[in-house]
C-alpha cells in the first residue's frame, strides 16, 4: 500500500512550511533516510528525509506553502496508484491546490496587496488638492496648443497662467506678474518657490530644468524569516516590558580573555568576550532561576538548564541559535559551540533543534561601536540582555582622582509578567560581579 508523505511539524508552534524544491523526481527510487525535499519553515531552511523506502509515485505539492499535515507526495511500489483519495482540502493546499481554503487565501493576498497599495498613497493629496489637480489637467489640455505656439519668455502674455493658489496669492501680495515667470512645477505650473525666487531677484531656471522624477518604489517580498521576525516582535511589544542597566568594569574579564587566547591551539575557536559573557550569564541564571523562565499564559515555567541564545545577523534577517546547557560548558567549549552555530547560521545550515529551547538571549552590538541599546524581548523568554561596546571611561578613585577603566554597559529587558524589578536587578548585579571577578563563576 502506498504511503502518503505529510508535511511534518518540525518545531513548536509550526503551523505551515514552504517547499523550496524537491530533491527527487516522480518515478525516482527513494531510500529511507535519504533527503527528499527542502523545506523552509519560520526559522530555518532544511532538508527533510524520507521516512519510508519506495518509488516516488506522485508529488502533490511541487512548490510553495502548505499546512502541517498536508499530503505533499506519495511513495509506494512501482505499479501502485499514486492518487490521493481524500485530498488536501482540510489541510490547505500549496501553489497547485484548488480547495476553498486556497481561494480564500488568494483573496486574502489580493486584499493585502490592495491595502498595501492604499498605504503607499498615505502621502497623496486629499480630495481638495486632487480636485485642484484635475482642474489643472483640464486647463493643460485646453492650453496645450497655445503653449506650443508661444514658447517665448515666461508663460506668454494673454495666455492663462497655470499656478498654484499659494503662488497666485504671493504674486498678488508682492505685485509680481505671473505671466513673466517660468513655472517649474508639474506641466510648467508656477509654484510658490518660483514666485519667491522672482521676488528675491534670483535667476529663472532654464527651460526644461524640472525636478528629476523620483525613482520607482522597490517592493521586496517577505521571506519566511522576515515574516517570523515581524510576528514575534509584534508579540514582544504586547508584553509589559521594563529595562534596567549596569556598567561592568571589564579589566579582569579582558585579562582572562587574553590568557585564554594565548592557550588556543591551531584549529580551535578563539574565545571572545561574548563567550565569557555567556558563561557569566549561564552561571547567574542558575543562581536566579526566576530569570531562566518562560511565560506560558497560565503559568511561569522555570527551566533547569541555561539554554542561552546568541542573536546572529544574517542576510535574511536575525536568527537566535541556542547553546544548550551553557552552564555545564567551559569557556573554551562555549567558544567552540558559538563558532559552530554562528558559522552554520551565516551559511544557512542551521537545524530546527539549533533554534528551539532557548531560555535566555544575548544580543551584542559592541563590535559595531554601539555604546548602549535596548533589545526587544524574545517571547516566551523572560529576559534578553543587550550588550554594548567596551569603552575606556574615567572612573573615580579612592584618592579623589580619576582613572581610565574599560567599561561595558549592559541593558536587561524583562517581561514584567514574569519578573519584578528587584529580581532582575539581583540577576544583573550577579552578572556584573562575575565579569568583574571571573574567578567567582569558574
N, C-alpha and C positions, 0 to 999 in steps of 0.2 A: 504494500500500500504506500502511495506517495506521501511524503512528509511536507507540510507547509512550513515555510521559513517565515517566522514572525519577527517584526521589528522589536528588539529587546529593550528592556528598561536597564540602562547602564549605570544609572545613578539615582540617588534620592531626589525626588521631585521632577524627574524627567518625564515629560508627557508626550513629546514628539521628537523626531530627528529628521535630518535631511540626508538622503542618499546622494553622495557625491558621484560615485562611479562604481560599476561592477567590475570585479577583477576576473570574473568568469563569464562566458557567454552561454546562451542557451545551447544545450547539446553537449557541453563540456563535462568531463568526468570530474567529480569533486570528492576529495578525501576529507574525512572527519578531522577537524582542527586546522584545515587549510584556509587561509584568508579568502573570503568570499566577496566582500564589498567594503567600501569606505563609507563610514557614517559620520556625519557632522552633527554633534549634539550642541547643547547650550554652552558647553565648556571646552570641548576638545574634538578634534577630528581623529578617528582611529579606525583601524581595520577590524572587521568583525569576522570571526572564524565560523566555518560550517559546523553544525552540531551533529550532522549525520553524513554518511557517505552515499554516493549515488551519482545519477546524472541530473544536471540542472535542466529540468524539463521546461520550465517557464519562468520568466521574470515578469511579475505583475506590476511592479513599480520600478521602471527603469531609472528614474532620477527624480529628485525633488523631495518635498516634505511629506511625512506620513506619521500617523499617530502610533504610539506604543501599542503593540498587539496586532497591528495591521499585517495581513499576509502579503509579503513582498515577493515571494518566489515559491517554487515547488521543486523538491528534489525527490527522485524515485528511480525506478528501474527504466531501462531504455524504452520498453514498449508500453509503459504506463501512460495514462491520461494525465496531462498536466493542468487541466482546468480546475479552477477553484469554484466549488459548488455554492458556498454561502456568500461569496464576495466579501468586499471590504466596506460595505456601506455603513456598518455600525461603528467602524473604527475611524472612518475618514480616509480619503484617498490621496495618492501622490499627484503628480502633474497629470497623469493619464486617467485619474479616477473620474467617474461620471455620476457619483451619488449626489444626493441632495446637499450633503454637507459641503461637497466640493463646490456646488453652485453658490451656496451661501457664502463660502469663503471667498469665491471670486467676487461676489457682490460686495463683500466687506473690503476687499482690496481696492475695488473701484471707488467705493465710498471714501476709503482712506486717501486715495490719490486725489479725489475731488477736494477733500478737506485740506490736504497738503497744498493744493493749488490755491485754495482760498487763503491759507495762511501766508503764502508768498505775496499776496496782494495787500497785506496789512498796511503797507506804507502808501498805497494808492490813494488818490484824492477822493473826497466824499462826493455825494450827489451834486452839490452845488458846483464844485470845481469841474466835475465831469460834464455838467450841462454847459459850463462856460467853454470847455474844450470842444464840445460838439458844435457850439456856435462858431468857434474859431475854425473848425474843419469846414463848415458850410461856407464861411466867408472866404476861406482859402480856395475852395472850389470855384467860387464866382469871380475871384480876383486873379486867378492864375494867368489868364491871357494878358490882363493889364500889367501884371508884374513882369511878364516876359517882354512886353513891348516897351517898358520904361525902366531898363536896368541902369538908370543913371544914378548919381549920388543919392544916398538916403533912400527913402521909400517912394520918392516921387511926389511932386505937387499934384493935388487933386485926387490922388488915389486914396482909398480908405486904408488907414494905417491899422495894422494888427498890433495890438498892445494889451498887456495885462492891465486889469483895473488899477493895481498899485502903481504901475508905470504911468498911466494916464493921470492919476492924482498927483504924483510927484512932479510930472511935467507941467501940469496946470499950476501948481503952487510956485514953481520956480520959473515960470514963463518960458519954457523950452518947447519949441515946435517939434512934435513927434515925427512929422514928415521929413525932418532933416537928419533923423537918426537911422542907423542901420541896425536892425534887430539881430540879436544873437540867440534868441530863443527858438523853440521848435517852429519850423516853416518860416523863419525870418521874423518871428514875432518880437516886438520890443518888450523887454522886461525891465524891472526896476533898476538892475545893475547898469543897463545901457544909459538910462536917464541920469543916474548918479555919476557915471563916468563923464557924460557930457557936461554936467554941472560943475565937475571938478576940472574940466579942461583937459581930460585925458584923451589919448588917441583912440580913434574908432577902429575896431578890429577889421582886418582885411576881409573882403568878401569871401564867404565860404569857410571862415575860421570858426565854425561852430564847434561846440564842445564834443570831444570824442565820445562816441556811444559807449555805454557800459558793456562789459563783456557778458557772455552768456553765463547763466547760472548752471553750475555743475551739480548734478544730483548723484550722490553716492549711495547705492543700495546698502541697507544694513546687513551686516554679516550676523551669523548666529551669536558670535562672541559679543558684538556690539549691542545686539538686542538684549542679551543676558545682562550686560553691564547696565543698560538703561533700566531694565526691570528691577534689578537688585538695588541700584542706587535709589530708585523711587521708593522701594520698600524701606531702605535705610532712613530716608528723610521723614518717613512716617513715624519713626521711633523717637521718643523723647530723649535726646542725647545731651550730654554736657561734656566739657573738656577741662582738663587740668594740665598744667605744665610745670616741669622742673628742669634745671640745668645740672648736668653732672660734670665733674672735673675728670677729664679723660687721661690724666697724666699717667697713672699706673696701668690703665687699660691699653694705652698705646705702647707702653714699655712691654707689656705681656705680648701684644701683637708682634712687636719687633723680635722678641725672643722666639716665639713660635715660628715666625717666618724664616729665621736662621736655621731652624731644625727641619725644614721641609726638604724631603728628598726629591730627586728628579722623577717627574711623572705624577707627583702628589699635588692636590689642590692647595693653593696658598691661602692660609686663613686671612680673613678680613675682619674689620671692626664689626660688620654685620654678624659674623659668626660668634664673636664674643658677646654681642648684644643678644643674640638668640639664646645663648647659654644662660645669660643673666635673666632673661625673661622666663625661660623654662623653669629655672630654679625658683624664681619668685612665684610663678604660677602654682608650684607645688606647696608653697607656704601660704598662698592666698587662693584657695580653691574656688572661692566665690567669683573670682575673675575668670577662671578657666571654665566658663559656663556658656550654655545656650539658653535663649529664651524660647520656650515651647508653648506659648499662648496660655495654657492652663497649668504650667509648671516651669520650674527652673532646673535645667539638667546640669549637674556638676560632673565633670569628666575626670577620670583617674589619671590620664596621661596628658602631657603638654604637647599637643599637635600644632606646631607653630607654622602658620602660612607666611610665605615671603612674597610680597607683591612684586611682580615682574612685568615690565613694559615690553610688549611685542608689537609687531606691525599691525596686528588685528585689534589691538586694544590693551587690556590689562588682564592678566591671569594671576591666580594666587595658588601656586603649588605648595604642598604641605610637607614638612619634615615631621614624620610621626615619631612619637615618644622621644622628643628632643631632650627631655630631662635625663635620659639614660645615656646620651652620647657625649663623648669628649668634644672639645673644640675642634680638634683635627677631624673627627668623624662628622661633625656638623659642617665643616668646610667642604668635605667630600660630597656630602648629601646635597648641600646648597649648590655646588658647582654642577652636579649632575642634573638637578631639576631645572636650573636656570638655562643650561645648555639645551636640554630637551624642549623646554618651553619656547625658546627662540627658534628652534628647528622644527617646531610644530609636531613633536613626537611625544607629548605628554599622554599618559593613560588616565582613564577616569579615576582610578584609585589614587593618582597623584594629586587630585583636586578635592577629594572627599575627606571628610572627617576633621577639618581644621577647627581648633578651639580658640585660637588667638592669632592675630595678624600683625606683622611688622611692615611698615611702608617707609622706606628710606630714600629721601631725595637729597641727602647730603652731598652725593657725588656731582650734583648739578649746581652746587653752591647755594642751595636754599637754606636759609638760616632757621626758619621755623614755619610750620604749616599745620593745618588741621586735616586729618584724614577722615573719610566718611566710613561709617560703620560697615562691617561685612556680616550682615544677618545670616544666621541667628546668633552669631558670636556676641559676647557681652562687651568686648572692648577691642580697640585697634590702637597701635602705638605708631605715631608719626615722628620720624627722626630727622633732624636737620644736620647741617654741616658742623664739623668740629672747627671752632674758631678761637684764636688766641685773644683773650679779653683781660682787661685789668681787674684784678681781684684784691680787695683789701687784705693786708697782712696784720698780724698781731702787733707789729711795731708801729702801726699807724701809717705805713706806706702802702704801695700797690705793687702787685706782681702779676706778670702776664701768665695766664694759665689756659690750657686748651679746654674749652667748654663746649658741651653738646646739649642742645635743647631738645627735650622730649615732650611731646604733647599726647596725652592719652584721651581718646574719645570713648565715652562709655554709654551704654544703654541704661537709662535711669530706671527702666522697669526691672532690670536685673541687679544693678549695682547702685549703691549710695556713694556720696562723695567721700566720706571718711574711709570706706573700704578701698575705693580707688586710690586715694591718697596714700594709704598704707602700702599698697602694692607698688606704686610708682616710687615711693621712698625706698623700698627694698631693692628695686632695680637700680636706682641711683647708688645705693650703698654697695651693691655688687660690682658696679662699674668702677667706683672709686677705690674699692678694695677687692680685687678679683679673687683673692685667696678665700674669701667668705663663700664663694659659690662653687669652688673646685673641690 
